[in-house]
């Protein structure tokens, strides 16, 4: 069995929500603060938007950040794999040179 679910009360964009999950309480609070900050940033730029539209735009911004991070992570992984392959090729060549001596 896993950890027991905890309920944490958070405030996002002036509304209180109970968050329930098995994650660390501090983590859940940080996530809620991030969403709240994202919504407030959108609202500051467009004060005339409804709360629902602010939420959707904040969600789009967060999704964009996630997609960019995933893309960057994939690029870094590809770079590491290519470097590892180059090193293996170099080692194979050196070992082949040494075995022919």
C-alpha positions in Angstrom: 0.0 0.0 0.0 1.1 3.5 -0.8 1.0 6.6 1.3 -2.3 7.8 2.6 -4.0 10.7 0.8 -3.8 14.0 2.5 -6.1 17.0 2.0 -4.6 20.5 1.9 -6.7 23.6 1.6 -5.2 26.1 -0.9 -6.3 29.5 -2.3 -6.0 30.0 -6.0 -7.1 33.3 -7.5 -9.2 34.1 -4.5 -11.0 30.8 -4.3 -10.3 28.1 -1.7 -9.9 24.5 -2.9 -9.2 21.3 -1.1 -6.4 19.4 -2.8 -6.2 15.7 -2.1 -3.3 13.5 -2.9 -0.4 11.4 -1.7 2.2 14.0 -2.6 4.1 15.9 0.1 2.1 18.8 1.5 4.8 21.3 0.7 4.8 20.1 -2.9 1.0 20.5 -3.2 1.2 24.0 -1.7 4.0 25.0 -4.2 2.0 23.7 -7.1 -1.1 25.7 -6.0 1.0 28.8 -5.5 2.4 28.4 -9.0 -1.1 28.1 -10.5 -2.2 31.1 -8.5 0.8 33.2 -9.6 0.2 32.2 -13.2 -3.4 33.2 -13.1 -2.6 36.5 -11.4 0.0 37.3 -14.1 -2.5 36.7 -16.9 -5.1 38.8 -15.0 -2.7 41.7 -14.6 -2.2 41.8 -18.4 -5.9 41.5 -19.2 -8.0 42.8 -16.3 -11.2 42.6 -18.3 -11.2 38.7 -18.6 -13.5 36.4 -16.7 -12.0 34.1 -14.2 -12.7 31.1 -16.5 -10.7 32.8 -19.4 -7.9 33.7 -17.0 -7.8 30.1 -15.9 -7.7 28.8 -19.5 -5.0 31.3 -20.5 -2.9 30.4 -17.4 -3.4 26.7 -18.3 -2.1 27.3 -21.8 0.9 29.2 -20.5 1.7 26.3 -18.1 1.2 23.7 -20.8 3.5 25.8 -23.1 6.2 25.7 -20.3 5.8 22.0 -19.9 6.1 21.3 -23.7 9.2 23.5 -23.9 10.8 21.7 -20.9 10.0 18.3 -22.4 11.5 19.4 -25.7 14.6 20.7 -24.0 14.9 17.5 -22.0 14.6 15.4 -25.1 17.2 17.5 -26.9 19.6 17.1 -24.0 19.0 13.3 -23.9 19.7 13.1 -27.6 22.9 15.1 -27.2 24.1 12.8 -24.4 23.2 9.7 -26.3 25.2 11.0 -29.4 28.2 11.8 -27.2 28.1 8.4 -25.5 27.9 6.8 -29.0 30.9 8.8 -30.1 32.9 7.8 -27.0 32.0 4.1 -27.6 33.1 4.3 -31.2 36.3 5.9 -30.1 36.9 3.3 -27.5 36.2 0.5 -30.0 38.7 2.0 -32.4 41.3 2.2 -29.7 40.7 -1.3 -28.5 40.9 -2.6 -32.1 44.2 -0.7 -32.6 45.7 -2.1 -29.4 44.6 -5.7 -30.2 46.4 -5.5 -33.6 49.7 -4.6 -32.0 
